[in-house]
């Protein structure tokens, strides 16, 4: 068996029976007429991992052709609730003390043939929203379920004091998704020059060697982060 993926970062991991890795351009001798379980693009930074099952048959060389999905840059846009204009450092989201139910539209997409969240992964990806509790009382994604921040999540901005994680839909083949971000301010809010930070994590595949199963959230039962890359978006408040 030979790996012809042309992706040096990813390998074909044969885990049941355990035969180790087949690296890019590498070969592996398999027993004939044997069922194997493997994961394609294990460790890749370009493609989402995919579980593959096959029988070695009687051929001298075996070809396995999984249809892996390619990851790329996630584009995130935010729109102010008061004027529906793109949020920026020069056009901030107006926030006053005791404001409630300020809703900002957050949209995210990729280009054609690029994915955010592996098609094989079950459920949804996650956005983690970091904020300062002296300014913001709460943040939530409307009509979404709470998720968990990845085990290796770190706040991007030093003055953030809390974060909330929410499950969000994956993006398939460039189709744009939009969510509504609800913001409640504190009674002492003085948000001029303040920010929120949104960190988007994409669902991949469970990399637990004992199972290699599709996952529901973005971590497996051993708290391994199952995201190829994170995308951060700053929301400017004024």
N, C-alpha and C positions, 0 to 999 in steps of 0.2 A: 504494500500500500504506500502511496506517495501523496504528500501534501502539495498541491499546486495552487494554493490560494494567492500567492504573490503578496502576502501580508506578513512581513517579518515579525510584527508584534504579536500576531495571533498564532495559535497552534490548534491542532485537532487532538483533543484529550480523550483517550480511550479509557473508560473508567469501569466498565462491566462487560467482560472481565478486565481487570486492571492491566493495561499494557503501556501506560505512560503516555507521553506526548509524541505526536508526529509534527515536527517543526516545518516551517516553510521550506519546501524543496527537499525535505527529509523523507525517508522511507521506513516502513515497518513491515515485518513479516508476520502474517496472521495464519491461524489454523484454518483449514478448509471447512466449509459447511458449518460455520459457527456464528451465532447471533452476538452482535456487539452493540453496546450503548456508548455513545460518544457525545462530545460537545464541540461544535465547530466554532472557530474564531475565539477560543478561550484566551483571555488576556488582551484581546485586540483593543486598540484605541480608535479604530476606524469603523468597525462593524459590530453590531450587537451579536452576542453569543446565541447559538441555536443548538438545541438538542437534536441529535440524529440517531436513528436506530437502523441497523442494516445486518444482512447476512453475508458472510465472506464468499459463499458459493464455492464454485470449483475453478474460477478463473485465476490465472497467475498474478494478475494485477487488478485491483479493485478501484473503481471510481465512485466517489460519493459526491453529489452535487447539491448541497443545501442552498436554499434561496435566502441568503442572509441580507439583513437590512443595514443600510449605511447611515451612520450618524454624521451630523454636521452642525454648523452654527445655528443656534436658536435665536430668532429675532423677536425681541419683546418691545411692545409699545404700550404706553400708559396715557390715559386721557383724563383731564381734570373734570370734576363733577360740575363746576360752575359755568364753564364755557365750552366743554367738550373738545378742547384743544390739546395737542400733545403736551404732556408734562415735561418740563425742562427746568434748568436752573434759572432761566429768565422768564418762564411762565409757570409759576408754582401752583400747587393745589392750596387754595385758601382754607385755613383752619383757624377757628376762634375758640376761646374757652367754652367748654360745655357743649360744643357742637356734637350732634349725634347723627348717625346714618348718612355720613358723607360717602357717596358711592363713586368710585373711580372704575372705569373700564380698563382692563388689562388684556391685551391681545398678544398672542404668540404664534409663530409659524416658522416653517423652514422652506427651503426651495424644493422644487420637484425632485422626486426620487431620494430625498433625504428624510429621515425620521427623527422624531423626539419620542422615545419610548419604543422598545422592541415590539414588533407586531405579535411575537410569540408570548410576550409577558402578559399575564392576566392583570385585570384591574387598571390602576391609574398610576401616573407619576405624582410628584409632590412639589409644592412650592413652600418654602420656609420664609416667613415674613418677620424681619427683625425691627424692633422699634424701641423708643425710649419711654419708659413708663411715667416719667414726670410730665410728658407732653401728651401721650396717647394712652387712653384707658384700655382700648381693645381694638383688634383688627381681626377680620374674618373674611373668608371667601363665601359669598352668598350661595346658598343651596349646595354647599360642598360638605364633605365629611372630614373630620380631623384625621391627620396622619401623624407620622413620627419624623422628627428631624433626623437625618442620618447620623450615625454614631460619630463620624469624623467632621460633622458640621461645625464651622467656626464663624462667629459674627464678623462680617466684613468691616464694619465701622465700630470703632472702639467705644463710642458713647451709647451704643445700644444696650439695653438692660433686660430685654425679654424677646422671645420669639414664639410664633405660632406656626404650626405646620398643617397644610391642607392638601387633600388629594385632588388632583386636577386631571382632565382628560389628556391622553396622548395626542400627538399630532401625526397624522398618517399622510405621507406623500405630499407635503406642502399645503394641506388644507388648514386654514387658520382657525384657531380656537380663541374664544374670548371668555373671561370670567369677570365678575363684579367684586371689587374689593370694598368692604364696608369699614369705615373708620369712625371711632368715637373718641373725642378729645377729653382731656381732664379739665377740671375747673381752674387749674393753674397753667393751662396751655399758653406757651409763648413760642409758637413753632417757627417763627421767622428764621430762615436759614437751616432748619432741621430737615431730616430725611428719614425715609423708610428704606429698607433694603430687601428686595425679593430675590431669593435664590432658588432656581429651578433645577430639580434632579429628575433624570429620566429613568423609567423602569427598565431593567434588563432581565436577566435570567438567573435563577438561583444557582450559585456556584458551589453549593455544598457537595463535596465529592460523593457523599453517601446517597444523594437523591437526584441532583440535576433536574429539578422540577421547575415548571413555570411558577412565578411568584405573584403575590397579590400586591404587596407594597414594594418599596425599593431596597429593602434589606432582607436577608434570609434569617433563619432562626439563630444563626451564630453572629448576627449583627454585622455581617460583611456588607459594605456599601456596594450596591448593584447599579451604579451609574457610571457611564463612560466619562462624562464631564458635566460640570455645573455651569449654569449661566446666571449671572447676577444682573439685577436691574435696580437702579436707584430712583426712588420717588422723592421729588422735592416738594417740601411744604413751605407755606408762606403766610 
